[in-house]
Amino acid sequence: MSKKKKEDTVETEQTPAETPEETTAAPEAPAESPAEEINYQEKFEQEHDARLRLAAEYDNFRKRTTKEKEQSYGNGKADTIEKLLPIYDNLERALNQPTEDAAYKKGVELTMTELLKIFGNLGVEIFGNAGETFDPNLHNAVMHTEDASLGENVISQVFQKGIKVGEKIVRFAMVQVAN
């Protein structure tokens, strides 16, 4: 047993010697004050808020560019239709002129039919017929007439048809309004 006592003594001697080395090798971090913890929490909240704002800003940018891309297609289509309107007007005038040549009239009718088919495929709406109610948002009144047979604010004559692509008005109808 004396050996056992010696071993116990040796172990107890080594333990106190190891303890100071451990404390010097791995010193404990000083305890943080509550003010520092709050400061870290505030920094975390600020960074988190900044990240959320950046994500929202990017999402808005993506939506805005998608909307602008769709609008640019519509604007380009409306500009193209606007450039084709003189052709439409000339074909309409040619159809309204009396002619003896049936082949000529048939050719103009076929050309006009094809142009109207293309306009229909592009979503072009032609408006402004005699007898419709006058709407200042769609029609441009260039003349006024008194006619008892027509109601108030009724289109009596159309000088130039109006053209609309989707919700965008490319050209207002030029009309004469009664009463």
N, CA, C and O of each residue as an XYZ file, in Angstrom:
716
protein
N       0.788     -1.173      0.000
C       0.000      0.000      0.000
C       0.841      1.252      0.000
O       0.413      2.322     -0.433
N       1.963      1.098      0.463
C       2.817      2.257      0.447
C       3.099      2.708     -0.984
O       3.263      3.896     -1.262
N       3.150      1.737     -1.869
C       3.321      2.085     -3.261
C       2.122      2.871     -3.760
O       2.260      3.842     -4.504
N       0.973      2.447     -3.347
C      -0.226      3.121     -3.765
C      -0.253      4.549     -3.243
O      -0.689      5.464     -3.941
N       0.205      4.732     -2.041
C       0.229      6.063     -1.476
C       1.203      6.940     -2.233
O       0.950      8.125     -2.447
N       2.330      6.348     -2.643
C       3.304      7.106     -3.392
C       2.723      7.528     -4.742
O       2.913      8.664     -5.174
N       2.017      6.614     -5.405
C       1.408      6.943     -6.693
C       0.368      8.043     -6.532
O       0.282      8.947     -7.364
N      -0.414      7.970     -5.475
C      -1.414      9.010     -5.230
C      -0.746     10.349     -4.992
O      -1.228     11.389     -5.440
N       0.355     10.310     -4.290
C       1.061     11.532     -4.013
C       1.659     12.101     -5.286
O       1.619     13.309     -5.519
N       2.211     11.223     -6.104
C       2.794     11.665     -7.355
C       1.708     12.267     -8.247
O       1.918     13.304     -8.876
N       0.570     11.624     -8.297
C      -0.521     12.151     -9.117
C      -0.970     13.513     -8.622
O      -1.250     14.412     -9.414
N      -1.036     13.655     -7.326
C      -1.472     14.929     -6.807
C      -0.421     15.997     -7.042
O      -0.744     17.177     -7.174
N       0.801     15.596     -7.094
C       1.848     16.566     -7.354
C       1.807     17.035     -8.806
O       2.027     18.212     -9.092
N       1.524     16.106     -9.718
C       1.502     16.473    -11.119
C       0.270     17.310    -11.453
O       0.334     18.204    -12.297
N      -0.796     17.033    -10.823
C      -2.025     17.752    -11.146
C      -1.885     19.246    -10.887
O      -2.265     20.042    -11.746
N      -1.354     19.659     -9.737
C      -1.215     21.096     -9.557
C      -0.224     21.711    -10.550
O      -0.385     22.872    -10.926
N       0.784     20.972    -10.978
C       1.756     21.517    -11.915
C       1.139     21.687    -13.297
O       1.468     22.633    -14.012
N       0.239     20.769    -13.678
C      -0.405     20.857    -14.999
C      -1.446     21.970    -15.053
O      -1.636     22.589    -16.100
N      -2.087     22.217    -13.990
C      -3.137     23.216    -13.970
C      -2.628     24.603    -14.341
O      -3.294     25.275    -15.129
N      -1.505     25.075    -13.836
C      -1.046     26.401    -14.251
C      -0.664     26.439    -15.725
O      -0.867     27.459    -16.384
N      -0.111     25.344    -16.257
C       0.241     25.331    -17.669
C      -1.001     25.430    -18.539
O      -1.000     26.133    -19.549
N      -2.053     24.735    -18.154
C      -3.295     24.787    -18.928
C      -3.870     26.193    -18.937
O      -4.382     26.643    -19.962
N      -3.796     26.872    -17.849
C      -4.343     28.217    -17.796
C      -3.524     29.172    -18.631
O      -4.081     30.104    -19.211
N      -2.244     28.980    -18.712
C      -1.432     29.865    -19.537
C      -1.557     29.510    -21.002
O      -1.474     30.390    -21.860
N      -1.757     28.227    -21.309
C      -1.843     27.806    -22.702
C      -3.168     28.249    -23.325
O      -3.176     28.686    -24.476
N      -4.258     28.152    -22.621
C      -5.568     28.515    -23.164
C      -6.260     29.458    -22.195
O      -7.075     29.017    -21.385
N      -5.954     30.731    -22.262
C      -6.615     31.650    -21.328
C      -8.077     31.819    -21.705
O      -8.434     31.803    -22.883
N      -8.882     31.974    -20.735
C     -10.308     32.152    -20.966
C     -10.581     33.575    -21.441
O      -9.924     34.524    -21.014
N     -11.555     33.703    -22.325
C     -11.919     35.023    -22.825
C     -12.597     35.794    -21.715
O     -13.362     35.230    -20.933
N     -12.322     37.059    -21.648
C     -12.979     37.838    -20.590
C     -14.481     37.889    -20.850
O     -14.910     37.904    -22.003
N     -15.233     37.916    -19.849
C     -16.694     37.948    -19.960
C     -17.118     39.262    -20.603
O     -16.661     40.341    -20.225
N     -18.018     39.134    -21.599
C     -18.486     40.325    -22.301
C     -19.563     41.011    -21.468
O     -20.362     40.371    -20.785
N     -19.550     42.291    -21.549
C     -20.543     43.044    -20.801
C     -21.858     43.039    -21.580
O     -21.840     42.817    -22.791
N     -22.968     43.271    -20.944
C     -24.262     43.310    -21.642
C     -24.318     44.401    -22.705
O     -25.035     44.250    -23.694
N     -23.594     45.474    -22.530
C     -23.598     46.549    -23.520
C     -22.986     46.078    -24.833
O     -23.473     46.428    -25.908
N     -21.911     45.280    -24.749
C     -21.275     44.753    -25.954
C     -22.203     43.765    -26.665
O     -22.255     43.741    -27.895
N     -22.936     42.949    -25.895
C     -23.882     42.016    -26.499
C     -24.976     42.775    -27.252
O     -25.374     42.363    -28.341
N     -25.449     43.840    -26.703
C     -26.474     44.653    -27.355
C     -25.905     45.274    -28.624
O     -26.580     45.337    -29.652
N     -24.667     45.727    -28.545
C     -24.017     46.312    -29.708
C     -23.925     45.282    -30.833
O     -24.170     45.621    -31.991
N     -23.583     44.045    -30.523
C     -23.532     42.996    -31.539
C     -24.916     42.722    -32.098
O     -25.081     42.512    -33.300
N     -25.903     42.725    -31.224
C     -27.275     42.498    -31.665
C     -27.730     43.609    -32.602
O     -28.372     43.339    -33.618
N     -27.402     44.861    -32.271
C     -27.760     45.985    -33.140
C     -27.063     45.876    -34.486
O     -27.672     46.130    -35.525
N     -25.777     45.496    -34.473
C     -25.043     45.328    -35.723
C     -25.669     44.226    -36.567
O     -25.808     44.367    -37.782
N     -26.042     43.139    -35.922
C     -26.692     42.040    -36.637
C     -28.001     42.511    -37.264
O     -28.273     42.225    -38.430
N     -28.813     43.234    -36.487
C     -30.094     43.733    -37.000
C     -29.885     44.688    -38.172
O     -30.627     44.636    -39.152
N     -28.880     45.561    -38.078
C     -28.594     46.502    -39.157
C     -28.166     45.764    -40.428
O     -28.637     46.077    -41.521
N     -27.283     44.796    -40.281
C     -26.823     44.025    -41.443
C     -27.970     43.220    -42.049
O     -28.111     43.134    -43.268
N     -28.780     42.636    -41.180
C     -29.925     41.855    -41.656
C     -30.903     42.755    -42.418
O     -31.404     42.386    -43.480
N     -31.164     43.928    -41.862
C     -32.058     44.892    -42.517
C     -31.483     45.343    -43.862
O     -32.211     45.452    -44.848
N     -30.185     45.602    -43.895
C     -29.548     46.021    -45.150
C     -29.658     44.922    -46.205
O     -29.901     45.216    -47.375
N     -29.484     43.677    -45.813
C     -29.593     42.550    -46.753
C     -31.030     42.412    -47.276
O     -31.246     42.162    -48.462
N     -32.002     42.578    -46.380
C     -33.402     42.503    -46.802
C     -33.741     43.626    -47.775
O     -34.429     43.404    -48.772
N     -33.261     44.828    -47.486
C     -33.508     45.956    -48.384
C     -32.864     45.722    -49.749
O     -33.462     46.040    -50.778
N     -31.670     45.179    -49.766
C     -30.978     44.894    -51.021
C     -31.743     43.845    -51.836
O     -31.874     43.969    -53.054
N     -32.241     42.822    -51.156
C     -33.024     41.793    -51.850
C     -34.317     42.382    -52.408
O     -34.712     42.053    -53.527
N     -34.975     43.243    -51.646
C     -36.215     43.878    -52.120
C     -35.923     44.810    -53.284
O     -36.690     44.867    -54.246
N     -34.824     45.538    -53.202
C     -34.448     46.448    -54.281
C     -34.159     45.671    -55.571
O     -34.549     46.103    -56.656
N     -33.489     44.549    -55.456
C     -33.207     43.721    -56.629
C     -34.503     43.170    -57.219
O     -34.670     43.140    -58.439
N     -35.410     42.741    -56.365
C     -36.694     42.218    -56.848
C     -37.468     43.303    -57.592
O     -38.046     43.036    -58.646
N     -37.487     44.522    -57.057
C     -38.155     45.640    -57.733
C     -37.485     45.957    -59.070
O     -38.171     46.238    -60.053
N     -36.157     45.915    -59.115
C     -35.421     46.153    -60.355
C     -35.798     45.116    -61.409
O     -36.022     45.453    -62.572
N     -35.867     43.856    -60.992
C     -36.213     42.773    -61.921
C     -37.626     42.964    -62.473
O     -37.852     42.795    -63.671
N     -38.569     43.314    -61.612
C     -39.948     43.538    -62.055
C     -40.037     44.748    -62.982
O     -40.745     44.714    -63.988
N     -39.316     45.816    -62.640
C     -39.340     47.032    -63.450
C     -38.761     46.782    -64.844
O     -39.320     47.250    -65.836
N     -37.653     46.053    -64.926
C     -37.059     45.789    -66.238
C     -37.945     44.876    -67.070
O     -38.012     45.030    -68.289
N     -38.624     43.932    -66.440
C     -39.562     43.079    -67.175
C     -40.706     43.905    -67.732
O     -41.110     43.721    -68.880
N     -41.230     44.815    -66.923
C     -42.326     45.684    -67.362
C     -41.870     46.604    -68.494
O     -42.599     46.803    -69.466
N     -40.665     47.164    -68.369
C     -40.139     48.035    -69.419
C     -39.924     47.268    -70.721
O     -40.137     47.805    -71.808
N     -39.504     46.022    -70.604
C     -39.292     45.200    -71.794
C     -40.621     44.952    -72.513
O     -40.691     45.020    -73.740
N     -41.667     44.665    -71.743
C     -42.987     44.466    -72.347
C     -43.496     45.752    -72.982
O     -44.074     45.721    -74.068
N     -43.286     46.882    -72.312
C     -43.732     48.163    -72.848
C     -42.962     48.543    -74.102
O     -43.529     49.138    -75.018
N     -41.685     48.211    -74.155
C     -40.905     48.573    -75.337
C     -41.394     47.798    -76.552
O     -41.380     48.330    -77.662
N     -41.823     46.564    -76.369
C     -42.388     45.800    -77.483
C     -43.679     46.451    -77.964
O     -43.892     46.603    -79.167
N     -44.535     46.832    -77.029
C     -45.798     47.501    -77.384
C     -45.569     48.834    -78.069
O     -46.265     49.176    -79.025
N     -44.587     49.592    -77.577
C     -44.280     50.882    -78.196
C     -43.713     50.694    -79.600
O     -44.044     51.458    -80.506
N     -42.876     49.703    -79.787
C     -42.326     49.427    -81.120
C     -43.411     48.995    -82.089
O     -43.407     49.381    -83.258
N     -44.343     48.188    -81.592
C     -45.461     47.750    -82.434
C     -46.331     48.942    -82.816
O     -46.753     49.057    -83.966
N     -46.601     49.825    -81.862
C     -47.417     51.012    -82.139
C     -46.718     51.932    -83.140
O     -47.373     52.507    -84.009
N     -45.407     52.076    -83.028
C     -44.660     52.904    -83.980
C     -44.719     52.319    -85.387
O     -44.844     53.056    -86.365
N     -44.631     51.008    -85.484
C     -44.707     50.356    -86.793
C     -46.082     50.548    -87.414
O     -46.191     50.843    -88.604
N     -47.119     50.383    -86.625
C     -48.487     50.586    -87.119
C     -48.668     52.023    -87.582
O     -49.304     52.282    -88.604
N     -48.105     52.954    -86.821
C     -48.213     54.368    -87.189
C     -47.565     54.633    -88.553
O     -48.060     55.455    -89.323
N     -46.475     53.949    -88.849
C     -45.807     54.118    -90.142
C     -46.624     53.502    -91.287
O     -46.502     53.929    -92.435
N     -47.460     52.494    -90.975
C     -48.277     51.844    -92.001
C     -49.614     52.545    -92.238
O     -50.315     52.212    -93.194
N     -49.977     53.494    -91.404
C     -51.280     54.160    -91.527
C     -51.485     54.894    -92.860
O     -52.600     54.867    -93.379
N     -50.488     55.534    -93.427
C     -50.727     56.162    -94.741
C     -51.129     55.147    -95.820
O     -51.924     55.459    -96.706
N     -50.583     53.957    -95.738
C     -50.968     52.905    -96.695
C     -52.429     52.536    -96.490
O     -53.184     52.402    -97.453
N     -52.826     52.370    -95.221
C     -54.218     52.051    -94.912
C     -55.149     53.150    -95.430
O     -56.173     52.861    -96.049
N     -54.786     54.416    -95.173
C     -55.622     55.544    -95.611
C     -55.749     55.582    -97.132
O     -56.841     55.807    -97.654
N     -54.652     55.367    -97.844
C     -54.697     55.390    -99.307
C     -55.529     54.246    -99.874
O     -56.252     54.428   -100.853
N     -55.429     53.077    -99.266
C     -56.250     51.949    -99.728
C     -57.728     52.219    -99.452
O     -58.582     51.877   -100.270
N     -58.032     52.822    -98.321
C     -59.421     53.145    -98.001
C     -59.981     54.180    -98.991
O     -61.123     54.055    -99.434
N     -59.193     55.186    -99.332
C     -59.626     56.178   -100.320
C     -59.823     55.537   -101.693
O     -60.771     55.865   -102.406
N     -58.932     54.630   -102.055
C     -59.050     53.953   -103.352
C     -60.313     53.102   -103.407
O     -60.951     53.003   -104.455
N     -60.675     52.493   -102.291
C     -61.904     51.684   -102.261
C     -63.152     52.553   -102.375
O     -64.158     52.116   -102.933
N     -63.100     53.757   -101.863
C     -64.265     54.648   -101.892
C     -64.436     55.376   -103.224
O     -65.468     56.007   -103.448
N     -63.457     55.299   -104.098
C     -63.543     55.961   -105.402
C     -64.261     55.054   -106.403
O     -63.991     53.855   -106.474
N     -65.173     55.638   -107.171
C     -65.837     54.818   -108.193
C     -64.847     54.495   -109.324
O     -64.032     55.330   -109.716
N     -64.941     53.280   -109.828
C     -64.060     52.852   -110.903
C     -64.814     51.890   -111.822
O     -65.709     51.165   -111.387
N     -64.442     51.899   -113.074
C     -65.041     50.998   -114.064
C     -64.262     49.695   -114.158
O     -64.789     48.689   -114.633
N     -63.008     49.705   -113.708
C     -62.136     48.537   -113.819
C     -62.374     47.601   -112.628
O     -61.969     47.904   -111.506
N     -63.024     46.478   -112.876
C     -63.353     45.540   -111.809
C     -62.096     44.855   -111.264
O     -62.010     44.587   -110.065
N     -61.132     44.573   -112.125
C     -59.901     43.918   -111.689
C     -59.108     44.832   -110.749
O     -58.548     44.375   -109.752
N     -59.068     46.118   -111.075
C     -58.383     47.091   -110.223
C     -59.048     47.136   -108.848
O     -58.367     47.090   -107.824
N     -60.381     47.226   -108.828
C     -61.115     47.293   -107.562
C     -60.891     46.012   -106.748
O     -60.709     46.069   -105.532
N     -60.904     44.863   -107.422
C     -60.688     43.585   -106.734
C     -59.282     43.528   -106.134
O     -59.111     43.022   -105.024
N     -58.276     44.035   -106.842
C     -56.903     44.058   -106.330
C     -56.764     44.937   -105.097
O     -56.085     44.566   -104.140
N     -57.396     46.087   -105.117
C     -57.351     46.990   -103.966
C     -58.067     46.345   -102.777
O     -57.598     46.435   -101.642
N     -59.196     45.700   -103.040
C     -59.943     45.025   -101.961
C     -59.104     43.910   -101.340
O     -59.071     43.775   -100.117
N     -58.435     43.120   -102.155
C     -57.591     42.037   -101.632
C     -56.425     42.592   -100.808
O     -56.077     42.042    -99.763
N     -55.832     43.674   -101.283
C     -54.729     44.294   -100.544
C     -55.215     44.817    -99.193
O     -54.557     44.631    -98.169
N     -56.378     45.476    -99.208
C     -56.946     46.007    -97.966
C     -57.307     44.867    -97.008
O     -57.067     44.974    -95.805
N     -57.872     43.801    -97.521
C     -58.232     42.647    -96.692
C     -56.989     42.060    -96.027
O     -57.012     41.727    -94.842
N     -55.918     41.936    -96.783
C     -54.675     41.390    -96.232
C     -54.086     42.309    -95.161
O     -53.608     41.836    -94.130
N     -54.120     43.611    -95.404
C     -53.614     44.566    -94.417
C     -54.446     44.515    -93.133
O     -53.898     44.565    -92.032
N     -55.773     44.415    -93.278
C     -56.634     44.327    -92.090
C     -56.402     43.022    -91.331
O     -56.509     42.995    -90.105
N     -56.090     41.958    -92.033
C     -55.788     40.678    -91.389
C     -54.489     40.792    -90.580
O     -54.399     40.287    -89.461
N     -53.501     41.452    -91.154
C     -52.239     41.671    -90.431
C     -52.482     42.548    -89.208
O     -51.971     42.262    -88.125
N     -53.262     43.616    -89.377
C     -53.599     44.473    -88.242
C     -54.304     43.673    -87.144
O     -54.016     43.848    -85.960
N     -55.219     42.802    -87.538
C     -55.938     41.984    -86.555
C     -55.001     41.076    -85.784
O     -55.158     40.908    -84.575
N     -54.022     40.483    -86.468
C     -53.060     39.603    -85.801
C     -52.161     40.376    -84.834
O     -51.680     39.816    -83.849
N     -51.941     41.642    -85.112
C     -51.106     42.476    -84.242
C     -51.898     43.116    -83.107
O     -51.320     43.801    -82.262
N     -53.202     42.905    -83.076
C     -54.033     43.467    -82.005
C     -54.442     44.902    -82.250
O     -54.692     45.647    -81.303
N     -54.515     45.302    -83.518
C     -54.896     46.667    -83.867
C     -56.416     46.743    -83.935
O     -57.069     45.894    -84.541
N     -56.964     47.771    -83.305
C     -58.407     47.996    -83.325
C     -58.678     49.301    -84.071
O     -58.091     50.339    -83.764
N     -59.569     49.232    -85.049
C     -59.948     50.415    -85.827
C     -61.304     50.877    -85.299
O     -62.244     50.087    -85.215
N     -61.403     52.159    -84.945
C     -62.641     52.675    -84.358
C     -62.989     54.012    -84.993
O     -62.185     54.604    -85.713
N     -64.209     54.479    -84.712
C     -64.681     55.764    -85.205
C     -65.615     55.600    -86.388
O     -65.264     55.961    -87.511
N     -66.793     55.063    -86.150
C     -67.796     54.899    -87.209
C     -68.937     55.884    -86.993
O     -69.210     56.302    -85.868
N     -69.584     56.239    -88.063
C     -70.735     57.131    -87.978
C     -71.836     56.453    -87.169
O     -72.098     55.262    -87.336
N     -72.474     57.220    -86.294
C     -73.546     56.691    -85.454
C     -73.088     56.358    -84.048
O     -73.920     56.180    -83.159
N     -71.781     56.270    -83.824
C     -71.261     56.003    -82.477
C     -71.378     57.260    -81.623
O     -71.524     58.364    -82.147
N     -71.314     57.089    -80.321
C     -71.320     58.222    -79.400
C     -69.926     58.831    -79.361
O     -68.921     58.121    -79.317
N     -69.886     60.148    -79.379
C     -68.615     60.863    -79.353
C     -67.941     60.702    -77.997
O     -68.565     60.915    -76.957
N     -66.663     60.326    -78.010
C     -65.854     60.194    -76.799
C     -64.585     61.022    -76.999
O     -63.768     60.685    -77.856
N     -64.404     62.094    -76.232
C     -63.224     62.943    -76.436
C     -61.900     62.231    -76.174
O     -60.847     62.707    -76.600
N     -61.942     61.099    -75.478
C     -60.722     60.325    -75.242
C     -60.314     59.515    -76.469
O     -59.174     59.059    -76.558
N     -61.244     59.332    -77.421
C     -60.970     58.538    -78.614
C     -61.096     59.327    -79.907
O     -60.448     59.007    -80.903
N     -61.929     60.352    -79.887
C     -62.259     61.079    -81.115
C     -61.786     62.517    -81.064
O     -61.723     63.135    -80.001
N     -61.452     63.037    -82.242
C     -61.070     64.431    -82.394
C     -62.148     65.103    -83.244
O     -62.230     64.876    -84.451
N     -62.967     65.927    -82.604
C     -64.067     66.591    -83.313
C     -63.518     67.808    -84.047
O     -63.027     68.751    -83.426
N     -63.605     67.780    -85.382
C     -63.108     68.908    -86.176
C     -64.249     69.743    -86.734
O     -64.035     70.863    -87.199
N     -65.472     69.197    -86.689
C     -66.641     69.929    -87.176
C     -67.833     69.629    -86.289
O     -67.877     68.620    -85.586
N     -68.802     70.539    -86.341
C     -70.037     70.376    -85.576
C     -71.204     70.682    -86.506
O     -71.135     71.612    -87.309
N     -72.261     69.908    -86.399
C     -73.438     70.132    -87.233
C     -74.704     69.984    -86.398
O     -74.720     69.271    -85.395
N     -75.746     70.656    -86.818
C     -77.054     70.526    -86.176
C     -77.907     69.622    -87.047
O     -78.208     69.948    -88.195
N     -78.291     68.486    -86.490
C     -79.106     67.528    -87.232
C     -80.140     66.962    -86.264
O     -79.785     66.293    -85.294
N     -81.417     67.229    -86.527
C     -82.490     66.790    -85.628
C     -82.659     65.277    -85.657
O     -83.144     64.702    -84.683
N     -82.272     64.615    -86.744
C     -82.445     63.164    -86.841
C     -81.422     62.401    -85.995
O     -81.638     61.229    -85.688
N     -80.317     63.040    -85.614
C     -79.291     62.394    -84.785
C     -79.398     62.887    -83.349
O     -79.850     64.004    -83.096
N     -78.987     62.061    -82.434
C     -79.006     62.435    -81.023
C     -77.864     63.372    -80.684
O     -77.105     63.801    -81.553
N     -77.762     63.679    -79.405
C     -76.712     64.586    -78.947
C     -75.398     63.829    -78.817
O     -75.376     62.688    -78.356
N     -74.305     64.463    -79.224
C     -72.958     63.890    -79.186
C     -72.855     62.587    -79.969
O     -72.245     61.621    -79.511
N     -73.451     62.573    -81.140
C     -73.379     61.407    -82.028
C     -72.504     61.788    -83.209
O     -72.598     62.893    -83.744
N     -71.649     60.852    -83.607
C     -70.766     61.087    -84.748
C     -71.606     61.016    -86.020
O     -72.252     60.004    -86.292
N     -71.589     62.111    -86.801
C     -72.382     62.142    -88.031
C     -71.538     61.798    -89.256
O     -72.055     61.255    -90.232
N     -70.256     62.109    -89.210
C     -69.385     61.819    -90.349
C     -67.979     61.528    -89.840
O     -67.523     62.137    -88.872
N     -67.294     60.589    -90.498
C     -65.929     60.221    -90.125
C     -65.004     60.636    -91.258
O     -65.184     60.219    -92.402
N     -64.016     61.458    -90.934
C     -63.040     61.890    -91.932
C     -61.817     60.974    -91.944
O     -61.232     60.719    -92.997
N     -61.440     60.485    -90.764
C     -60.293     59.588    -90.653
C     -60.534     58.662    -89.466
O     -60.852     59.121    -88.369
N     -60.383     57.374    -89.687
C     -60.628     56.387    -88.630
C     -59.528     56.447    -87.582
O     -58.390     56.822    -87.865
N     -59.893     56.071    -86.373
C     -58.931     56.015    -85.266
C     -58.318     54.626    -85.172
O     -58.932     53.629    -85.552
N     -57.108     54.583    -84.664
C     -56.377     53.315    -84.538
C     -55.893     53.179    -83.102
O     -55.350     54.117    -82.519
N     -56.104     51.978    -82.541
C     -55.691     51.692    -81.176
C     -54.970     50.352    -81.160
O     -55.452     49.379    -81.740
N     -53.812     50.294    -80.496
C     -53.061     49.046    -80.320
C     -53.069     48.731    -78.831
O     -52.407     49.406    -78.043
N     -53.817     47.707    -78.454
C     -53.969     47.400    -77.029
C     -54.713     48.543    -76.362
O     -55.835     48.866    -76.751
N     -54.096     49.155    -75.362
C     -54.695     50.305    -74.680
C     -54.130     51.625    -75.195
O     -54.591     52.694    -74.796
N     -53.143     51.557    -76.071
C     -52.490     52.769    -76.570
C     -53.167     53.252    -77.843
O     -53.331     52.490    -78.795
N     -53.557     54.513    -77.856
C     -54.178     55.102    -79.037
C     -53.065     55.630    -79.936
O     -52.290     56.504    -79.546
N     -53.005     55.080    -81.145
C     -51.989     55.492    -82.106
C     -52.454     56.732    -82.853
O     -51.671     57.646    -83.112
N     -53.751     56.752    -83.199
C     -54.308     57.907    -83.898
C     -55.759     58.080    -83.465
O     -56.523     57.116    -83.427
N     -56.130     59.308    -83.140
C     -57.507     59.627    -82.772
C     -58.338     59.698    -84.052
O     -57.839     60.077    -85.111
N     -59.602     59.329    -83.937
C     -60.510     59.424    -85.086
C     -60.880     60.882    -85.292
O     -61.195     61.596    -84.340
N     -60.839     61.318    -86.552
C     -61.222     62.692    -86.901
C     -62.664     62.653    -87.374
O     -62.976     62.040    -88.395
N     -63.556     63.319    -86.617
C     -64.992     63.165    -86.867
C     -65.728     64.502    -86.848
O     -65.210     65.533    -86.419
N     -66.969     64.425    -87.339
C     -67.919     65.535    -87.252
C     -68.991     65.093    -86.261
O     -69.517     63.984    -86.351
N     -69.305     65.972    -85.319
C     -70.254     65.629    -84.254
C     -71.541     66.411    -84.460
O     -71.529     67.587    -84.825
N     -72.657     65.722    -84.214
C     -73.979     66.355    -84.354
C     -74.471     66.834    -83.003
O     -74.225     66.228    -81.960
N     -75.203     67.988    -83.075
C     -75.885     68.599    -81.920
C     -74.908     68.877    -80.809
O     -75.296     69.388    -79.758
